[in-house]
Amino acid sequence: MKNLLIATIAALTVTTAASAQELTWGGYGEYQIEAQALEFGVNTSYNINKVTLSAEAVVAKPNGADIDLDSVTLGAAYAVHDNASLYTEVEFDSDLTYQETTVGASFKF
């Protein structure tokens, strides 16, 4: 499973050579005051017509502990309309062991 995850992230990165304008990168950082925990993550997405492929890595530092990889999520979404999409996400833990699959629909007004 770890090799599949690495290959998928590599494929997302390598395929951008043909169409760099379709790749986006982002990130976030937050501090939880009551839990005294720091969390930050980086993500990328690649758009191919109505399909969006995505990957996100979350790194956490809970209660002064060492900074560690917390989770990795791979996703895919299909735009059924300009304002609606169907999506799925697969989440892995810090050992890249499968944790959860989520399916859903999103919309915007």
C-alpha positions as CSV (number, residue, x, y, z in Angstrom):
1,M,0.0,0.0,0.0
2,K,2.9,2.3,0.8
3,N,4.3,1.8,-2.7
4,L,0.9,2.6,-4.3
5,L,0.6,5.8,-2.3
6,I,4.1,6.9,-3.3
7,A,3.5,6.1,-6.9
8,T,0.2,8.0,-6.9
9,I,1.8,11.1,-5.4
10,A,4.7,10.8,-7.9
11,A,2.3,10.5,-10.8
12,L,0.4,13.6,-9.7
13,T,3.7,15.5,-9.7
14,V,5.2,14.1,-12.9
15,T,2.1,14.6,-15.0
16,T,2.2,18.3,-14.4
17,A,5.0,18.7,-17.0
18,A,2.4,18.4,-19.8
19,S,-0.1,20.9,-18.2
20,A,1.4,22.9,-15.4
21,Q,-1.5,25.3,-15.2
22,E,-3.8,22.5,-14.0
23,L,-1.7,21.8,-10.8
24,T,-2.4,23.8,-7.6
25,W,-0.6,23.7,-4.2
26,G,-1.9,24.8,-0.9
27,G,-1.3,24.4,2.8
28,Y,-2.5,25.5,6.2
29,G,-1.3,25.8,9.8
30,E,-3.2,25.9,13.1
31,Y,-2.7,25.8,16.8
32,Q,-5.3,24.3,19.1
33,I,-5.2,26.3,22.3
34,E,-6.9,23.9,24.8
35,A,-5.1,20.8,23.4
36,Q,-1.8,22.8,23.0
37,A,-1.2,21.1,19.7
38,L,0.2,22.4,16.4
39,E,-0.9,21.0,13.1
40,F,0.0,21.9,9.5
41,G,-0.5,20.3,6.2
42,V,0.3,20.6,2.5
43,N,-1.9,19.6,-0.4
44,T,-1.9,19.5,-4.1
45,S,-4.7,19.0,-6.7
46,Y,-4.6,18.3,-10.4
47,N,-7.6,19.1,-12.7
48,I,-8.3,17.0,-15.8
49,N,-11.5,18.3,-17.4
50,K,-14.3,17.5,-14.9
51,V,-12.1,15.3,-12.7
52,T,-9.9,16.6,-9.8
53,L,-7.2,14.4,-8.2
54,S,-5.8,15.4,-4.9
55,A,-3.3,14.5,-2.2
56,E,-2.8,15.9,1.3
57,A,-0.2,15.3,4.0
58,V,-0.9,16.4,7.6
59,V,1.9,16.9,10.1
60,A,1.2,17.3,13.8
61,K,3.0,18.2,17.0
62,P,0.8,17.4,19.9
63,N,1.6,18.7,23.4
64,G,5.2,19.5,22.7
65,A,6.0,16.0,21.3
66,D,8.1,15.5,18.2
67,I,6.7,16.6,14.8
68,D,5.4,13.6,13.0
69,L,3.4,12.7,9.9
70,D,-0.2,12.4,11.1
71,S,-2.1,11.3,8.0
72,V,-2.2,11.2,4.2
73,T,-5.3,11.5,2.2
74,L,-5.8,10.8,-1.5
75,G,-9.0,12.0,-3.3
76,A,-10.9,12.3,-6.5
77,A,-13.8,14.4,-7.4
78,Y,-16.1,14.6,-10.5
79,A,-17.9,17.8,-11.3
80,V,-21.4,16.8,-12.3
81,H,-22.4,20.4,-12.7
82,D,-20.7,23.8,-12.3
83,N,-22.1,23.9,-8.7
84,A,-22.0,20.2,-7.7
85,S,-19.4,17.5,-7.4
86,L,-19.2,13.9,-6.3
87,Y,-16.1,12.9,-4.4
88,T,-14.2,10.1,-2.7
89,E,-11.3,10.3,-0.3
90,V,-9.1,7.5,1.1
91,E,-7.2,8.2,4.3
92,F,-4.0,6.6,5.6
93,D,-2.4,6.9,9.0
94,S,1.3,7.9,9.8
95,D,2.4,4.4,8.8
96,L,0.5,4.7,5.5
97,T,-1.9,2.0,6.7
98,Y,-5.5,2.3,5.3
99,Q,-7.9,4.0,7.8
100,E,-11.0,5.2,6.0
101,T,-12.8,5.8,2.7
102,T,-15.3,8.7,2.5
103,V,-17.7,9.3,-0.4
104,G,-19.9,12.3,-0.7
105,A,-21.4,15.2,-2.6
106,S,-20.6,18.9,-2.4
107,F,-22.3,21.9,-3.7
108,K,-22.0,25.7,-3.8
109,F,-24.5,28.5,-4.2
